[in-house]
């Protein structure tokens, strides 16, 4: 009788393992603002498909442009813009495994350091990413803090399989 319980508990854990997404507040407690070191911030975390970036800032003082690499490097938001956000509380889901580049397109902010890029991995990946050098001017490190919250997101199929597995466990 104990073997089926262990099997179903293992099955439930396998399905729930891939269902965890993280919410990252860009810049941690400094948020999306001048004075934060976004190059260092972006290297502190491993980003996976399904994670969410939250950009918090004073509306009108900053914005968020998702851009191509050339636009990121030049800080010229007149071309190569993939998406723009200006609400002051922008939430961007990382829905693909690829590199993402972000800048603030308010005059001088990007060149002043309000830009970063991340390399998003597949959700089930457990890769530990070594720090990658960025062409940013050196800035003092931000105070240590973590505003990375874990939330649980269920895919339709994993939720139902987990529910069935727990139901079977209750019957044993």
N, C-alpha and C positions, 0 to 999 in steps of 0.2 A: 504494500500500500504506500510506503514511503517513496518508492521510486517514481510513480506517476506525479506526485506532488513536486518532487525535485525537478523533474523534466519540465513541467508546466511553469514553475517559477523561473527556470533558466530561459524558457521560451519567451516569457513576458519580459525578462530583463534584456534579452537580445533585441526585441522590438522597441523597447523604450530607450535603449542606448542611442539610437539614431534620431530620436525625437526631441533632443534638447537643443534649443537655440539660445543665443546670448544677446542681450541688449547692451550695446556699448555707447555710453555718452561720450561724444567726441571731445577730447581735452579734459576728461574727468571733471573735477570740480571747477576748473578754470573755464570749461565749456568752449564753444567756438568763438574765440575772442583773441584780440591781439595780446601778446605776452605769453601765450601758451606755446610749448614746444611740440608741435604736431608730429615732427619726425620721430622724436623719442616716444611720444604717445602711441603712434601707430605700430611701433616695434614691440611694445609691451604685450600685445595680445596676438593670439592665433585666430584668424577670422575664417568662418566656415559658411557655406551656403545655408541660408535661412537665418543667419544672424541679422541684427538690425542696428544700424547706426542712427543715433539721435543727435542732431545738431541743435543746441540751445543757444540763442543769442538774441540781442535786442533787434527786433524787426526794424529795418530801414538803416541800421548801422552796419550790418553784414548781410551776406547772402551765401548760398552754397551753389557752386556749379560743379556738376560732374562733367569731366572733360576727357579728351584724348591725351596721350602722353605728350605730344608736341605742345599742346596748349598749356599743360601743366608746367612744362619746362620753361616756356616763354612768358607765362603769366599774362597772356594776351587773350582775354575771353571773347574776342570778336569772331573767332572761328573755333571749330572743334568742340563745341559745347553739346553734350549729350542730353543734359537735363539741367533745369534751374529750379532752385527752391528759395523761397523768400518769406516763409511764415514766421520764423523765429523759433519754431519747434518742429523741425523737419525730421521725419522718420523714414529712413531709406532701407528697404530690405535688400540684402545681398543675395540676389536670386540666381547668380551664376558663378561658377568657379572660373575666375579670371582676375586680372589686375583692374583696380578702380583708382582713378585719380580725381581729387577734389581740390577746388580752390575757392577763395573768396574773391569775387570780382569787383569789390569796391576799391576805388583808386588807391594803389600802393599796398593794399593789405596782402595780396599774394606774394609780392616781392619782399614784404616784411615778415613773411613766415607763415601766413595763413593758407597753408597747402599741405597735403600729404597724399601718399598713395598706399594702397594695401594690396596684398595678393591673397585672394579668397580661395580656399581649398574646398573640396567636396565635403559634405556634412559628416560622413563617417570617417574621414581622414583623421588620424591622430599624429600628423606630422608636427614635429617641433621645428619651428622656423628659426634659423639663426638670424641675427640682426643683419640687415642689408644696408650697405652704405647709401646715403642719400646726399644729393648735392644741395644741402641746406647749410646756411651759415651756422656756426656753433652758437647755441643758446644755453642759458642755464637750465638744468633739468627741473621739471615741475615737481612740486612736493609729492611724496608717495601717497597714493590713494587708489582706491579701486571703486569705480562706479560701474562695474560690469555685473549685471544681475542675470541670473539664470532663470529662464522661464521654460515651461514645458509646452511644446507644441505637438499635437497629435495629428499625424496623417490619418486619413479616413480608414485605411486598411489596418494600420498598426493599432489604432484605438480599438477597433472591433475585435481584432485577434486577441489583444490584451484583455479586453472585457470577457471574451469567451474563456480564455485561459484562467482568469480569476474565478469565473463561474464554475468551471470544472473543479478548481481547487476547493471551492466551498462544498461541492458535492462529495468530495473524497473524505 
